[in-house]
Amino acid sequence: MNDWSQALGGFKPLPAIGETQTGNRALQIEEPLLFEKDSPGRSGVDLPEPPPHTSRLGNAARTAPIGLPGLSEPQVVRHFTRLSQKNYSIDSGLYPLGSCTMKHNPRLNEKMARLPGFADLHPLQPISTVQGALELIDTLAHWLKALTGMPAVAMSPAAGAHGELCGLLAIHAALDARGETRHRILVPESAHGTNPATAAACGYAVEAIPANGSGRVDLDALQAALDTDVAAFMLTNPNTCGLFENDIIAIAEAVHAVGAYFYCDGANFNAIVGRVRPADLGVDAMHINLHKTFSTPHGGGGPGSGPVVLGGALAPYAPLPWVVHGTEGFGLLEQAAGPAAQALGRLKGNHGQMGMFVRALAYIMSHGSDGLRQVSGDAVLNANYLLAELSVELTPSFPGPCMHEALFDDGFLKGTGVTTLDFAKALIDEGYHPMTMYFPLVVHGALLIEPTETESKQELDRFIAVVTALARRAKTGDAAEWFRGAPYLTPRRRLDETAAARKPVLRWLPVVAAADAAG
Amino acid sequence: MTDLRFTTDHEWVRRDGDIAVVGITDYAQSCLGDVVYVELPSVGATVEKGGAAATVESVKAASEVYAPLDGEVVAVNDLLAGEPGHVNADPTGEGWFFKLKLSDPGQVDALMDEAAYKTLVESLA
């Protein structure tokens, strides 16, 4: 037998149409892990022998191989390029994930973030050499305070949930200073999961407040639950049903009447930025997801950034460091002393997510106040267009208008045998990332769609046509099996989520070692 | 007719003297989907009717399981730690959650019987 036919493992009979010898499907190439591609001895670099030396490692010197795979440079380049081609991102299409605000990341932001004066800084450089970076943090802080009407902002929290932690720690410190110990935090049923999780992590008992028939906080239930043992009420506005909490002023008054604080989850700030100042709604603290509202990349593990704006009562507890104006330009307060005597300690190394600060400020300044007002207007208009058009075939959970996202339940799938999950999987074959499913929990089989201001009417129309066609197909009554098999055109088909959760494989092991471990 | 009693939060109770076995109903497991994790109370813990006693997590969501009656937890179903799928496969049998020593066995009488629970579930469908 020739060498080349051995290499192919011997020819199989001609594969059926749609099947291939290699398992590849045209540009969709099967991609093993780098460790599975290991060819011992291959290397992308040619390091010189170390000069003669006497090792001082003693017993600590490694004797066994470290287990890195042998790979050439083109192998590594192809591996990561192929993986990137399997990815779905906002740069490849509409990303309708509700409650995530997946908007376009302007290339101008990226250009600014790559300026050597920002990109090449070290956080521990002498203050006199990073005046521009500190001025940028200060300018961004000024914008965030102006857009929210709040007197102070803590810049260092690394993402939304970290911002919640910062806000609740500040509330705890403020209560402590008042000589009070309170034990409960109230959250609406529709809250992001991070809200009760943060409250519990801070040691509070969490109590859920039900929604009323219109998908908003039941004010009577809130008032009944409020007493002087409540430290804070946490609310997202607009809420996760995509609805503005109309009673928010009454809510804030009721919360303040018992001496509690009003924390706002700012994840949905994109719906109201430039139009409503949270301070005017009675909010005491709110995190701002720079990576949502102000277009810094997220999803797929991109870094978040969650500065927290604070009202007067909570401002003294903003975590260190503080950027301040001094006699010789900008400075940093890094000790809990002087004006920062009551500050929480550090919540994060260094000064925060600097690269995200640069992008967010570039976004804000390139839009300006009027542009940001248009951002929220267009985002809400797009969501309402989707809500109106999709309501023909889907079942909206609440009557419109909505804010920045449109919420449907699975009522339109009733009796079809098709579930929300099947429907979302079918959307993948059509070239779209699915919408958020089964959240918020207050709605049965939820489908939550957030188009953001990024999408044009043409793009929305195309998406609407696809979702409408899928809904009609589901309703034909004999499509359940087809839906259950979706997606058909992806590198991997329907993944076994149950097995993944029940028996997660968290670490790759070489085949031999895995066999030993099992034995 | 079975000897099970039910709560409006979709828990079932099987009483034997002052001991009650508690789990979630078939309807509850079908709404949750595949259960992937169950967090049970500690043996010896005191629970109050209506208070959160356990957490059940599926591929869709995590939900609280409420104590249907007042009492002390005297046993938990350790089987669920390794095989939470019992909750789906046999919710009123192998999929039980915990056993309570009841402080007031009479509380059971206030719970729904099977016919009443069936009516409730039908009204939700």
Interface residues (C-beta under 8 A of the other chain):
Chain A: Y438 L441 E497 T498 A501 R502
Chain B: D34 V36 Y37 V59 K60 A61 P84 G85
